[in-house]
Amino acid sequence: MPTAALFVLTGVLWLAHGALIQAGADYLDPRQLIDFAAIYLFSAALLALAFAVPALGRLSSRRWAARVGLIGGIGSGTAAVVNILEDGLNIEWMFLPFVVSALTVTVALLVLTLAFALFEHGAYRLLAIVPLSGLLGFQGLLGGALALAAWLGAAAFVLLRHDLRRLQSGNG
């Protein structure tokens, strides 16, 4: 259950961030309250992603995918903190650490997308949509509503998988 709640929270944060960007927030040159709200929501979404990506990696049958998820989570958590320092507090030299951490999470999301798409079977293969939505959302190429839909789908998958396992064990 906590994993499903984490996935829902992640989707909601990406939706909120996407809504602020659509409303015209400028986090590259923040001057208004909406600009700073976009910076902090982006960091909050990255922080949620720092916990959601490792949880997503653990859903794969491949042990290495869990490790990739952990690396992506570390990159995302670092990016969340560095983003606040760089854009929120205008510490310009933090740009390079942000780029490195953003590249780390980007590569991890790409690898997880491929892990689910190429190495999983059945319904697990559909989970490839989730890191792909994270990848596209992180790069600003996907609206928040689509990211929310993907993370809600992952939450539903986790809940259904939990119920199915409970029924199979006879505890249902």
Residue pairs with C-beta under 8 A, 6 or more apart in sequence:
1 159
1 162
3 55
3 155
3 158
4 155
4 156
4 158
4 159
5 155
6 48
6 51
6 52
6 55
7 52
7 55
7 56
7 130
7 151
7 152
7 154
7 155
7 158
8 151
8 152
8 155
9 48
10 45
10 48
10 49
10 52
10 151
11 147
11 148
11 149
11 150
11 151
11 152
11 155
12 148
13 41
13 44
13 45
13 48
14 45
14 137
14 144
14 147
14 148
14 151
15 144
15 145
15 147
15 148
16 41
16 45
16 144
17 38
17 41
17 42
17 44
17 45
17 144
18 137
18 142
18 143
18 144
18 145
18 147
19 144
20 34
20 37
20 38
20 41
21 38
21 140
21 144
22 143
22 144
23 34
24 34
25 34
25 35
25 37
25 38
26 35
26 38
27 35
27 38
27 39
27 42
27 87
28 87
29 35
30 36
30 38
30 39
30 87
30 88
36 88
39 83
39 84
39 87
39 88
40 84
40 88
42 83
43 80
43 81
43 83
43 84
43 88
44 80
46 76
46 77
46 79
46 80
46 83
46 105
46 138
47 76
47 77
47 80
49 72
49 73
49 76
49 80
49 105
49 134
49 138
50 73
50 74
50 76
50 77
50 80
51 73
52 73
52 134
52 151
53 69
53 72
53 73
53 76
53 105
53 108
53 109
53 112
53 131
53 134
54 66
54 69
54 70
54 72
54 73
55 69
56 69
56 112
56 127
56 130
56 131
56 154
57 65
57 66
57 67
57 68
57 69
57 70
57 72
57 112
57 115
58 65
58 66
58 69
59 124
59 127
59 154
59 157
59 158
60 66
60 69
60 112
60 115
60 116
60 119
60 120
60 124
60 127
61 119
61 120
61 124
62 115
62 119
64 115
65 111
65 112
65 115
65 116
65 119
68 108
68 111
68 112
68 115
69 108
69 112
71 104
71 108
72 104
72 105
72 107
72 108
72 109
72 112
73 108
74 104
75 101
75 102
75 103
75 104
75 105
75 108
76 101
76 105
78 97
78 101
78 104
79 98
79 101
79 102
79 104
79 105
82 94
82 97
82 98
82 101
83 98
85 91
85 94
86 92
86 94
86 95
86 97
86 98
102 138
105 138
106 135
106 138
106 139
109 131
109 132
109 134
109 135
109 138
110 131
110 135
112 128
112 131
113 128
113 131
113 132
113 135
114 128
115 128
116 124
116 125
116 126
116 127
116 128
116 130
116 131
117 125
117 128
120 127
120 128
123 157
126 153
126 157
127 154
127 157
129 150
129 153
130 150
130 151
130 153
130 154
132 150
133 142
133 146
133 147
133 149
133 150
133 151
134 147
134 150
136 142
136 147
137 144
137 146
137 147
163 172
166 172
